[in-house]
């Protein structure tokens, strides 16, 4: 097993609606693809069971709901430069999302 020191970077979170689309594709999928193309090492999408946004409309998961518009959170661990570059690209593309950025320490555990 190799040991690696931790990396200083950024935890970037993006919040979008589950059904939101950009260029004909689900926004969450489009965002993951843009991050992958930018060389960002990985990203994840997390689906909420309830939430409300800046307009104050409450969305909740219901058993019989076939169509929902709950929020999803995309999360990336990346360098500050990568975060700013990705955010700038999203601004230029006029992506409708809310973001949060926080300093983070991260690394790999148990890798060969």
Backbone as a chain_set.jsonl record, in Angstrom:
{"seq": "XXXXXXXXXXXXXXXXXXXXXXXXXXXXXXXXXXXXXXXXXXXXXXXXXXXXXXXXXXXXXXXXXXXXXXXXXXXXXXXXXXXXXXXXXXXXXXXXXXXXXXXXXXXXXXXX", "coords": {"N": [[0.843, -1.164, 0.0], [0.575, 2.191, -0.828], [1.456, 5.328, 0.604], [-0.031, 8.496, 0.764], [0.224, 11.944, 0.99], [-2.065, 14.383, 2.262], [-4.077, 16.498, 0.178], [-4.443, 19.917, -0.415], [-7.302, 21.678, -1.218], [-10.447, 22.311, -2.717], [-13.84, 21.849, -1.81], [-16.398, 21.618, -3.876], [-19.746, 22.256, -4.269], [-22.685, 21.838, -6.114], [-26.015, 22.789, -6.631], [-28.946, 21.707, -8.079], [-32.093, 21.326, -9.851], [-33.66, 18.151, -10.094], [-34.918, 17.492, -12.535], [-34.001, 19.428, -14.244], [-32.722, 20.693, -17.302], [-30.053, 21.039, -19.679], [-28.898, 22.054, -22.716], [-30.397, 19.991, -23.881], [-29.922, 17.785, -22.276], [-30.041, 16.053, -19.111], [-29.335, 18.271, -16.492], [-27.662, 17.585, -14.327], [-26.243, 15.381, -15.345], [-25.005, 16.611, -17.535], [-23.362, 18.44, -16.187], [-21.602, 16.695, -14.8], [-20.319, 15.574, -17.018], [-19.039, 17.848, -18.1], [-17.241, 18.427, -16.046], [-15.687, 16.089, -16.062], [-14.533, 16.282, -18.619], [-12.981, 18.51, -18.149], [-10.934, 17.482, -16.728], [-11.225, 16.96, -14.055], [-10.912, 14.922, -11.252], [-13.051, 13.352, -10.226], [-16.565, 13.094, -9.469], [-19.735, 13.35, -7.806], [-23.271, 12.679, -7.62], [-25.963, 13.488, -5.577], [-29.176, 12.702, -4.475], [-31.896, 14.453, -3.143], [-34.355, 13.905, -0.516], [-36.188, 15.663, 0.293], [-36.742, 19.202, 0.081], [-36.245, 22.792, -0.273], [-35.94, 25.719, -2.254], [-34.551, 28.881, -3.341], [-36.932, 30.102, -3.996], [-38.723, 29.3, -2.147], [-40.457, 27.129, -2.397], [-41.605, 24.073, -1.303], [-40.471, 20.837, -1.863], [-41.178, 17.439, -1.767], [-40.381, 13.98, -1.423], [-42.676, 11.672, -2.514], [-44.521, 8.678, -2.272], [-46.269, 8.058, -4.423], [-45.547, 9.835, -6.358], [-44.747, 10.29, -9.641], [-43.375, 12.029, -11.171], [-40.928, 14.141, -10.192], [-39.359, 17.054, -8.827], [-37.157, 17.329, -7.196], [-34.331, 18.635, -5.375], [-30.945, 18.069, -6.444], [-27.608, 17.347, -5.5], [-24.431, 18.032, -6.61], [-21.131, 17.039, -6.138], [-17.724, 17.859, -5.851], [-14.244, 17.283, -5.385], [-11.478, 19.194, -5.688], [-8.839, 21.207, -7.164], [-8.29, 24.664, -6.274], [-7.944, 26.25, -8.538], [-9.076, 24.62, -10.54], [-11.724, 24.605, -9.635], [-12.472, 27.324, -9.888], [-12.171, 27.635, -12.645], [-14.108, 25.809, -13.62], [-16.451, 26.958, -12.526], [-16.416, 29.419, -13.885], [-16.805, 28.558, -16.516], [-19.405, 27.561, -16.249], [-20.778, 29.892, -15.657], [-20.443, 31.268, -18.099], [-21.888, 29.573, -19.753], [-24.353, 30.054, -18.806], [-25.623, 28.517, -16.793], [-28.176, 27.397, -14.678], [-27.885, 27.253, -11.459], [-27.101, 26.745, -7.988], [-24.256, 27.313, -5.992], [-21.754, 26.163, -3.656], [-18.697, 26.633, -2.027], [-15.9, 25.383, -0.335], [-12.908, 25.333, 1.637], [-10.848, 22.393, 1.542], [-9.312, 19.371, 2.691], [-7.974, 16.556, 1.229], [-7.432, 13.147, 0.165], [-6.148, 9.924, -0.906], [-7.047, 6.756, 0.38], [-5.878, 3.554, 1.165], [-5.047, 2.827, -1.425], [-3.334, 1.132, -4.105]], "CA": [[0.0, 0.0, 0.0], [1.322, 3.438, -0.871], [0.864, 6.389, 1.397], [-0.077, 9.772, 0.062], [-0.133, 13.051, 1.864], [-3.323, 15.015, 1.881], [-4.027, 17.57, -0.809], [-5.276, 21.079, -0.097], [-8.115, 22.056, -2.369], [-11.782, 22.881, -2.548], [-15.029, 21.023, -1.973], [-17.357, 22.413, -4.633], [-21.071, 21.649, -4.34], [-23.644, 22.507, -6.992], [-27.381, 22.373, -6.345], [-29.817, 21.893, -9.235], [-33.305, 20.517, -9.801], [-33.457, 16.831, -10.692], [-35.4, 17.448, -13.918], [-33.447, 20.543, -15.022], [-32.002, 20.285, -18.505], [-29.161, 22.002, -20.322], [-28.536, 21.547, -24.044], [-31.123, 18.759, -24.151], [-29.472, 16.703, -21.392], [-30.236, 16.361, -17.697], [-28.275, 19.182, -16.065], [-26.692, 16.884, -13.479], [-25.39, 14.588, -16.233], [-24.21, 17.565, -18.306], [-22.338, 18.971, -15.29], [-20.596, 15.65, -14.608], [-19.549, 15.453, -18.249], [-18.16, 19.015, -18.213], [-16.169, 18.252, -15.063], [-14.818, 15.022, -16.566], [-13.77, 16.849, -19.745], [-12.035, 19.488, -17.607], [-9.87, 16.761, -16.049], [-11.5, 16.844, -12.619], [-10.734, 13.509, -10.931], [-14.271, 12.619, -9.897], [-17.702, 13.862, -8.976], [-20.879, 12.525, -7.413], [-24.582, 13.317, -7.561], [-26.768, 13.013, -4.456], [-30.575, 13.097, -4.623], [-32.557, 14.804, -1.884], [-35.697, 13.359, -0.303], [-37.036, 16.845, 0.478], [-35.971, 20.433, 0.055], [-36.823, 23.978, -0.888], [-34.901, 26.591, -2.786], [-34.648, 30.328, -3.14], [-38.312, 30.555, -4.2], [-39.494, 28.877, -0.991], [-41.388, 26.041, -2.71], [-41.181, 22.817, -0.691], [-40.607, 19.621, -2.662], [-40.965, 16.252, -0.937], [-40.535, 12.701, -2.079], [-43.936, 11.012, -2.194], [-44.554, 7.334, -2.832], [-46.997, 7.993, -5.682], [-45.044, 10.822, -7.318], [-44.04, 9.741, -10.78], [-42.519, 13.1, -11.666], [-40.547, 15.004, -9.087], [-38.344, 18.05, -9.143], [-36.372, 17.5, -5.98], [-32.958, 19.07, -5.636], [-29.819, 17.156, -6.416], [-26.352, 17.996, -5.156], [-23.225, 17.493, -7.232], [-20.005, 17.366, -5.27], [-16.403, 17.643, -6.43], [-13.037, 17.65, -4.641], [-10.618, 19.641, -6.758], [-7.976, 22.34, -6.827], [-8.962, 25.966, -6.337], [-7.912, 26.689, -9.938], [-10.083, 23.839, -11.264], [-13.045, 25.072, -9.204], [-12.751, 28.623, -10.504], [-12.321, 27.41, -14.083], [-15.413, 25.186, -13.84], [-17.485, 27.952, -12.251], [-16.407, 30.392, -14.973], [-17.447, 27.911, -17.654], [-20.841, 27.479, -15.982], [-21.297, 31.263, -15.824], [-20.49, 31.55, -19.532], [-22.961, 28.74, -20.312], [-25.594, 30.518, -18.164], [-26.206, 27.376, -16.094], [-29.008, 27.769, -13.538], [-27.493, 26.409, -10.325], [-26.561, 27.394, -6.79], [-23.035, 26.605, -5.639], [-21.058, 26.445, -2.401], [-17.3, 26.242, -2.114], [-15.253, 25.43, 0.971], [-11.58, 24.714, 1.649], [-10.911, 20.979, 1.905], [-8.124, 18.526, 2.654], [-8.414, 15.244, 0.782], [-6.402, 12.243, -0.313], [-6.579, 8.554, -1.155], [-6.779, 5.766, 1.413], [-5.924, 2.151, 0.737], [-4.795, 2.579, -2.85], [-2.08, 0.423, -4.408]], "C": [[0.893, 1.233, 0.0], [0.651, 4.46, 0.022], [0.954, 7.683, 0.611], [-0.439, 10.842, 1.07], [-1.433, 13.668, 1.384], [-3.066, 16.179, 0.933], [-4.927, 18.702, -0.326], [-6.021, 21.485, -1.355], [-9.437, 22.63, -1.944], [-12.819, 21.768, -2.645], [-16.065, 21.924, -2.625], [-18.659, 21.643, -4.72], [-21.956, 22.5, -5.236], [-25.021, 21.931, -6.703], [-28.261, 22.722, -7.542], [-31.09, 21.075, -9.02], [-33.085, 19.22, -10.584], [-33.863, 16.784, -12.162], [-34.831, 18.551, -14.797], [-32.624, 20.007, -16.184], [-31.133, 21.427, -19.01], [-28.696, 21.364, -21.619], [-29.133, 20.172, -24.308], [-30.782, 17.579, -23.26], [-29.821, 17.069, -19.954], [-29.053, 17.182, -17.212], [-27.228, 18.469, -15.213], [-25.74, 16.045, -14.32], [-24.474, 15.501, -17.044], [-23.07, 18.114, -17.452], [-21.233, 17.948, -15.028], [-19.707, 15.521, -15.842], [-18.589, 16.634, -18.423], [-16.983, 18.895, -17.252], [-15.18, 17.183, -15.53], [-13.933, 15.537, -17.694], [-12.713, 17.841, -19.277], [-10.899, 18.811, -16.832], [-10.037, 16.659, -14.549], [-11.615, 15.351, -12.294], [-11.98, 12.724, -10.604], [-15.348, 13.549, -9.384], [-18.84, 12.918, -8.672], [-22.143, 13.359, -7.41], [-25.369, 12.656, -6.436], [-28.175, 13.568, -4.608], [-31.188, 13.355, -3.255], [-33.891, 14.062, -1.759], [-36.698, 14.477, -0.023], [-36.14, 18.07, 0.406], [-36.784, 21.597, -0.47], [-35.676, 24.887, -1.282], [-35.204, 28.048, -2.54], [-36.05, 30.876, -3.351], [-39.247, 30.081, -3.094], [-40.489, 27.76, -1.238], [-40.82, 24.742, -2.153], [-41.467, 21.657, -1.633], [-40.302, 18.456, -1.744], [-41.15, 15.008, -1.765], [-41.836, 12.065, -1.591], [-43.959, 9.666, -2.913], [-45.18, 7.301, -4.218], [-46.537, 9.026, -6.7], [-44.279, 10.114, -8.431], [-43.059, 10.765, -11.347], [-42.19, 13.996, -10.488], [-39.517, 16.01, -9.572], [-37.564, 18.375, -7.883], [-34.973, 17.996, -6.324], [-31.988, 17.898, -5.662], [-28.572, 17.981, -6.136], [-25.231, 17.275, -5.901], [-22.059, 17.939, -6.385], [-18.698, 16.956, -5.928], [-15.338, 18.025, -5.412], [-11.989, 17.969, -5.687], [-9.728, 20.784, -6.309], [-8.776, 23.636, -6.925], [-9.015, 26.468, -7.779], [-8.945, 25.939, -10.77], [-11.494, 24.315, -10.917], [-13.397, 26.384, -9.884], [-12.958, 28.491, -12.007], [-13.691, 26.802, -14.402], [-16.536, 26.189, -13.603], [-17.553, 28.999, -13.365], [-17.079, 29.824, -16.22], [-18.963, 27.86, -17.468], [-21.495, 28.856, -16.087], [-21.46, 31.59, -17.31], [-21.604, 30.785, -20.224], [-24.33, 29.1, -19.737], [-26.368, 29.366, -17.507], [-26.952, 27.88, -14.862], [-28.722, 26.814, -12.385], [-27.076, 27.306, -9.167], [-25.297, 26.613, -6.438], [-22.542, 27.033, -4.266], [-19.649, 25.901, -2.554], [-16.677, 26.394, -0.737], [-13.864, 24.811, 0.865], [-11.692, 23.261, 2.122], [-9.515, 20.363, 1.855], [-8.627, 17.153, 2.221], [-7.227, 14.438, 0.264], [-6.982, 10.863, -0.533], [-6.181, 7.673, 0.022], [-6.82, 4.389, 0.787], [-5.678, 1.905, -0.731], [-3.451, 1.869, -3.019], [-1.209, 1.265, -5.298]], "O": [[1.863, 1.3, 0.755], [-0.57, 4.459, 0.18], [1.917, 7.917, -0.12], [-1.32, 10.646, 1.907], [-1.839, 13.486, 0.236], [-1.979, 16.757, 0.903], [-6.048, 18.46, 0.121], [-5.429, 21.618, -2.426], [-9.539, 23.341, -0.945], [-12.69, 20.857, -3.463], [-16.552, 22.873, -2.011], [-18.682, 20.506, -5.191], [-21.974, 23.726, -5.13], [-25.172, 20.719, -6.547], [-28.32, 23.875, -7.968], [-31.155, 20.236, -8.121], [-32.405, 19.209, -11.61], [-33.214, 16.102, -12.956], [-35.146, 18.607, -15.986], [-31.924, 19.001, -16.062], [-31.428, 22.605, -18.803], [-28.16, 20.256, -21.615], [-28.481, 19.297, -24.877], [-31.3, 16.481, -23.466], [-29.891, 18.249, -19.61], [-27.902, 16.84, -17.483], [-26.033, 18.724, -15.362], [-24.544, 16.003, -14.033], [-23.295, 15.196, -17.22], [-21.942, 18.242, -17.928], [-20.053, 18.299, -15.033], [-18.49, 15.378, -15.726], [-17.449, 16.445, -18.847], [-15.853, 19.228, -17.609], [-13.969, 17.361, -15.403], [-12.733, 15.266, -17.725], [-11.676, 18.001, -19.92], [-10.0, 19.49, -16.334], [-9.093, 16.309, -13.841], [-12.326, 14.611, -12.975], [-11.955, 11.497, -10.701], [-15.068, 14.655, -8.921], [-18.907, 11.816, -9.215], [-22.106, 14.575, -7.224], [-25.437, 11.43, -6.346], [-28.353, 14.763, -4.842], [-31.014, 12.567, -2.325], [-34.48, 13.646, -2.756], [-37.908, 14.266, -0.093], [-34.934, 17.988, 0.639], [-37.864, 21.421, -1.034], [-34.586, 24.827, -0.713], [-35.993, 28.409, -1.667], [-36.341, 31.997, -2.933], [-40.431, 30.417, -3.097], [-41.301, 27.467, -0.36], [-39.7, 24.352, -2.484], [-42.581, 21.519, -2.139], [-39.302, 18.464, -1.026], [-41.963, 14.972, -2.689], [-42.059, 11.94, -0.387], [-43.468, 9.545, -4.035], [-44.688, 6.598, -5.101], [-47.085, 9.087, -7.801], [-43.288, 9.428, -8.183], [-42.038, 10.402, -11.931], [-43.09, 14.55, -9.857], [-38.886, 15.82, -10.612], [-37.341, 19.539, -7.549], [-34.493, 17.796, -7.44], [-32.187, 16.882, -4.996], [-28.494, 19.157, -6.488], [-25.108, 16.052, -5.824], [-22.0, 19.092, -5.959], [-18.574, 15.865, -6.485], [-15.511, 18.985, -4.661], [-11.641, 17.108, -6.495], [-9.858, 21.271, -5.186], [-9.814, 23.688, -7.585], [-10.018, 27.046, -8.197], [-9.618, 26.536, -11.61], [-12.355, 24.415, -11.791], [-14.504, 26.539, -10.4], [-13.822, 29.156, -12.579], [-14.357, 27.231, -15.345], [-17.475, 26.262, -14.395], [-18.645, 29.421, -13.745], [-17.832, 30.521, -16.899], [-19.717, 28.087, -18.414], [-22.629, 28.975, -16.551], [-22.488, 32.123, -17.727], [-22.203, 31.285, -21.176], [-25.344, 28.524, -20.129], [-27.586, 29.253, -17.644], [-26.428, 28.69, -14.097], [-29.25, 25.703, -12.34], [-26.742, 28.476, -9.355], [-25.267, 25.39, -6.569], [-22.867, 28.116, -3.779], [-19.44, 24.838, -3.139], [-16.89, 27.395, -0.053], [-13.659, 23.873, 0.095], [-12.512, 22.935, 2.98], [-8.659, 20.784, 1.077], [-9.597, 16.641, 2.781], [-6.164, 14.984, -0.034], [-8.184, 10.658, -0.363], [-5.1, 7.833, 0.589], [-7.695, 4.093, -0.026], [-6.069, 0.857, -1.245], [-2.556, 1.994, -2.183], [-0.112, 0.845, -5.664]]}, "num_chains": 1, "name": "protein.A"}
